[in-house]
Amino acid sequence: MEKVSIIGCGTMGHSIALSAAWSGQAVKVYGISKQDLENADKGIRNKLNVMTKNKLFNESVAQQIRERIAFSTILEDVIAESTFIIEVIPEVLRMKKDMYKKIEGIIGNNVVIASNTSGFKPSSLAEDMEHPNRFVVTHFWNPGHLIPLVEVVKGEYTDEETVKRAMQVLTDMNKKPILLNKEIPGFIGNRLQYALFREAQSLLDSGAATKEDIDAAVTYSIGRRLPVTGPLMTADMGGLDVFSAISNYLFADLSLDRQSGKVLSKLVNENKFGDKNGEGFYQWEESVSKQINAEREQTLIHFLKNDMKRNEEDK
């Protein structure tokens, strides 16, 4: 089993560390300050508490998971013995490249360096590295400890051994890794997500329906099916002749907007960013935020329990 280290302890960093520790792996986590590490530790303990209450495991197991996670502000201590490093620092290209330079000055040539980036192409990130062949993108989805999907993206320089090791370490973490054979902006998940978001914005901007009804059209229809069948399998089940015919007449009328819609742009210009500062498409009082976030977390835990049950039955 790989010796995993996480560079970055924010929302995604400590969630990924939790996933690794839950699968039985000892994991080291790097943060730039003691305060950041304290916040990460608090985040992990809170998540473990919620997971325990939802009977994903008992308190004894929760304690064992926490004990597998070690924090440090000293980069050398975190990665000196690592064989697989996952970088989870802010999406700033220069910052990431500087971090890779520091890392390569400490580790051996056979250590994999993976990035959790959701936007940068792996070839761009690795272009200044001494050994770009051992670099790969592993894009986890938020919340990283509850959503199984991880997108593995190989770049121009990535060798097959690196890809193989990345797929294996993620499988060992009980994740669902999918492999992109070429670099494309947004990878797979965000391209699908933002295609839906673009059409939702267009419907809202045109006055076709209220924001509540647009959201309800997803949560009470395709949102109910998507956990079981993705878009291509759904088409198979509905009949490809039907889906082809609808595609042929509907595609021409779908949004082709190249930028954010007018409502979204107006909200952003007014510094209304949504849940993070209290107002966006919706009003986000603290009580509402807590309720919606808790409901989403409960739903994700429900699906995760189903995954775990199915995996046990398949053994």
C-alpha positions in Angstrom: 0.0 0.0 0.0 1.2 3.5 -0.9 2.3 5.9 1.9 0.0 8.9 1.3 0.7 12.5 2.1 -1.7 15.5 1.6 -0.3 18.9 0.9 -3.0 21.4 2.0 -5.5 21.0 4.9 -8.4 23.1 3.8 -11.9 21.9 3.0 -10.8 19.4 0.4 -7.4 18.5 1.9 -8.7 17.3 5.3 -11.7 15.5 3.6 -9.3 13.6 1.4 -7.1 12.8 4.4 -10.2 11.5 6.2 -11.1 9.3 3.2 -7.6 7.8 3.2 -7.6 7.2 7.0 -11.1 5.6 6.8 -9.8 3.1 4.3 -7.1 2.0 6.8 -4.2 4.1 5.5 -1.9 6.2 7.7 -1.8 9.7 6.1 0.3 12.8 6.8 -1.1 16.2 6.2 0.8 19.5 5.6 -0.5 22.9 6.5 1.2 26.3 6.4 0.2 27.3 10.0 -0.8 25.7 13.3 -4.1 27.5 13.0 -4.8 25.9 9.7 -4.0 22.5 11.1 -6.2 23.1 14.2 -9.1 24.0 11.8 -8.5 20.9 9.8 -8.4 18.7 12.9 -11.7 20.3 14.1 -13.2 19.7 10.6 -12.2 16.0 10.7 -13.6 15.5 14.2 -16.9 17.1 13.3 -17.2 14.9 10.2 -16.3 11.8 12.2 -19.0 12.8 14.7 -21.7 13.1 12.0 -20.6 9.8 10.4 -20.7 8.1 13.8 -24.2 9.4 14.5 -25.2 8.1 11.1 -23.8 4.6 11.9 -21.2 4.5 9.2 -19.0 3.2 12.0 -18.8 3.3 15.8 -16.9 5.6 18.1 -14.0 3.2 18.5 -13.5 3.1 14.7 -13.8 6.9 14.5 -11.0 7.2 17.0 -8.8 4.7 15.0 -9.5 6.8 11.9 -8.4 10.0 13.6 -5.2 8.4 15.0 -4.1 7.5 11.4 -3.9 11.2 10.5 -0.8 13.1 11.4 -0.5 16.9 11.0 2.6 19.0 10.5 3.7 22.5 9.3 7.1 21.0 8.3 7.0 19.9 4.6 10.0 17.6 4.9 8.4 15.7 7.8 5.2 15.1 5.8 6.7 13.9 2.5 10.1 12.5 3.4 8.9 8.9 3.4 5.8 9.3 1.2 5.3 7.3 -2.0 2.1 9.1 -3.2 1.5 12.9 -2.7 -1.8 14.6 -3.3 -1.5 18.4 -3.6 -4.6 20.3 -2.5 -3.5 24.0 -2.4 -5.3 27.0 -3.9 -5.9 27.2 -7.6 -3.0 29.5 -8.4 -0.7 28.2 -11.1 2.5 29.8 -9.8 1.8 28.7 -6.3 1.4 25.1 -7.4 4.5 25.1 -9.5 6.5 26.5 -6.7 5.2 23.8 -4.4 6.2 21.1 -6.9 9.7 22.5 -7.0 10.0 22.3 -3.3 8.6 18.7 -3.2 10.9 17.5 -6.0 13.8 18.7 -4.0 12.9 16.4 -1.1 11.5 13.2 -2.6 12.9 10.4 -4.7 12.2 10.0 -8.5 9.6 7.3 -8.1 7.2 9.2 -5.9 3.9 10.1 -7.6 2.7 13.7 -7.3 -1.0 14.2 -7.9 -3.0 17.4 -7.9 -6.6 17.9 -6.9 -7.0 20.8 -9.4 -10.4 21.2 -10.9 -9.3 23.5 -13.7 -5.6 23.3 -14.7 -4.4 20.8 -17.3 -1.8 18.4 -16.0 0.6 19.2 -18.8 0.5 22.9 -17.8 1.1 22.1 -14.1 4.0 19.6 -14.9 5.8 21.6 -17.6 8.5 22.8 -15.2 9.0 19.6 -13.2 12.2 17.6 -13.4 10.1 14.4 -13.6 6.8 15.2 -15.2 6.2 11.6 -16.0 5.2 10.9 -12.4 2.6 13.7 -12.3 -1.2 13.2 -12.6 -4.4 14.9 -11.7 -6.7 13.3 -9.2 -9.8 15.5 -8.9 -11.9 14.7 -5.9 -15.4 16.1 -5.6 -16.6 18.1 -2.6 -17.3 16.8 0.0 -14.3 14.6 -0.6 -15.1 12.1 2.2 -18.7 11.4 1.0 -18.6 11.5 -2.8 -16.9 8.5 -4.4 -15.9 10.0 -7.7 -12.4 11.0 -8.5 -11.4 12.0 -12.0 -7.9 10.8 -13.0 -6.4 12.9 -15.8 -3.1 12.1 -17.4 -1.1 14.8 -19.1 1.2 14.8 -22.1 4.1 13.6 -20.0 2.3 11.2 -17.6 3.5 7.6 -17.9 1.2 4.5 -17.6 2.8 3.4 -14.3 1.8 6.7 -12.7 -1.8 6.3 -14.0 -1.9 2.7 -12.7 -0.7 3.7 -9.3 -3.1 6.6 -9.1 -6.1 4.3 -10.0 -5.0 1.7 -7.4 -4.5 4.2 -4.5 -7.9 5.6 -5.1 -9.5 2.2 -5.3 -7.8 1.3 -2.1 -9.4 4.5 -0.6 -12.8 3.0 -1.6 -13.3 5.7 -4.3 -14.7 5.4 -7.8 -11.8 6.6 -10.0 -12.6 7.3 -13.7 -9.9 7.9 -16.3 -9.7 10.7 -18.8 -7.7 9.6 -21.8 -7.0 13.2 -22.9 -6.8 16.7 -21.3 -10.0 18.7 -21.7 -11.1 21.8 -19.8 -13.4 21.0 -16.9 -12.7 17.3 -17.2 -15.9 15.2 -17.3 -18.0 16.1 -14.2 -17.7 19.9 -14.5 -18.5 19.8 -18.2 -21.7 17.9 -17.5 -22.5 20.0 -14.4 -22.0 23.4 -16.2 -24.0 22.3 -19.3 -27.0 21.9 -17.0 -26.1 25.1 -15.2 -25.9 27.1 -18.5 -29.4 25.9 -19.5 -30.8 26.7 -16.0 -29.4 30.2 -16.3 -30.9 30.6 -19.7 -34.3 29.5 -18.6 -34.1 31.9 -15.6 -32.9 34.8 -17.8 -35.7 34.3 -20.3 -38.4 34.2 -17.7 -39.4 30.7 -18.6 -39.9 29.8 -15.0 -39.0 30.8 -11.4 -35.7 29.7 -9.9 -37.6 27.5 -7.5 -39.4 25.6 -10.3 -36.2 25.3 -12.4 -34.5 23.7 -9.4 -37.5 21.5 -8.7 -37.5 20.3 -12.3 -34.1 18.7 -11.5 -34.5 17.5 -8.0 -37.9 15.9 -8.6 -37.2 14.3 -12.0 -33.7 13.7 -13.5 -32.1 14.1 -10.1 -34.0 11.1 -8.9 -32.8 8.9 -11.8 -29.2 10.1 -12.1 -27.9 8.2 -8.9 -28.8 5.0 -10.7 -28.4 5.7 -14.4 -26.1 8.3 -16.1 -27.2 10.2 -19.2 -26.0 7.5 -21.7 -27.5 4.6 -19.9 -30.7 6.6 -19.4 -30.9 7.1 -23.2 -30.5 3.3 -23.7 -33.4 2.7 -21.3 -35.6 5.3 -22.9 -34.8 4.2 -26.5 -32.0 5.7 -28.6 -34.4 6.3 -31.5 -36.5 8.6 -29.1 -33.4 10.3 -27.7 -32.0 10.9 -31.1 -35.2 12.4 -32.4 -35.5 14.7 -29.4 -31.8 15.7 -29.8 -32.4 16.6 -33.4 -35.1 19.1 -32.8 -34.2 20.3 -29.3 -30.4 20.9 -29.6 -30.9 23.9 -31.9 -33.0 25.7 -29.2 -30.6 25.0 -26.3 -28.5 27.8 -24.9 -25.2 28.6 -26.6 -24.2 31.4 -24.2 -20.5 31.9 -24.0 -20.5 33.7 -20.6 -22.4 33.8 -17.4 -26.1 34.7 -17.7 -27.5 38.2 -16.9 -29.0 37.3 -13.5 -25.8 35.5 -12.3 -23.6 38.3 -13.6 -25.7 40.9 -11.8 -25.6 39.0 -8.5 -21.8 38.6 -8.7 -21.4 42.3 -9.5 -23.5 43.1 -6.4 -21.2 40.8 -4.3 -24.0 38.4 -3.7 -22.2 35.1 -3.8 -24.7 32.7 -2.2 -24.3 30.6 0.9 -20.9 32.0 1.6 -22.1 35.5 2.3 -25.9 35.2 2.8 -27.5 36.0 -0.5 -27.3 34.7 -4.1 -30.1 33.3 -6.2 -31.7 32.6 -2.8 -31.5 34.1 0.7 -29.2 32.2 3.0 -30.0 33.0 6.7 -27.8 30.9 9.0 -30.7 28.6 9.9 -31.5 28.0 6.3 -27.9 27.3 5.4 -27.5 24.8 8.3 -30.7 23.0 7.2 -29.9 22.7 3.5 -26.3 21.6 4.1 -27.5 19.0 6.7 -30.1 17.7 4.3 -27.5 17.4 1.5 -25.1 15.7 3.8 -27.7 13.2 5.0 -28.6 12.4 1.3 -24.9 11.8 0.5 -24.5 9.5 3.5 -27.6 7.6 2.4 -26.1 7.0 -1.0 -22.7 6.1 0.5 -24.4 3.5 2.7 -26.0 2.0 -0.4 -22.6 1.9 -2.1 -21.1 0.1 0.9 -23.9 -2.4 1.1 -23.6 -3.1 -2.6 -19.8 -3.5 -2.4 -20.2 -6.0 0.5 -22.8 -8.0 -1.6 -20.4 -8.1 -4.5 -17.5 -9.6 -2.5 
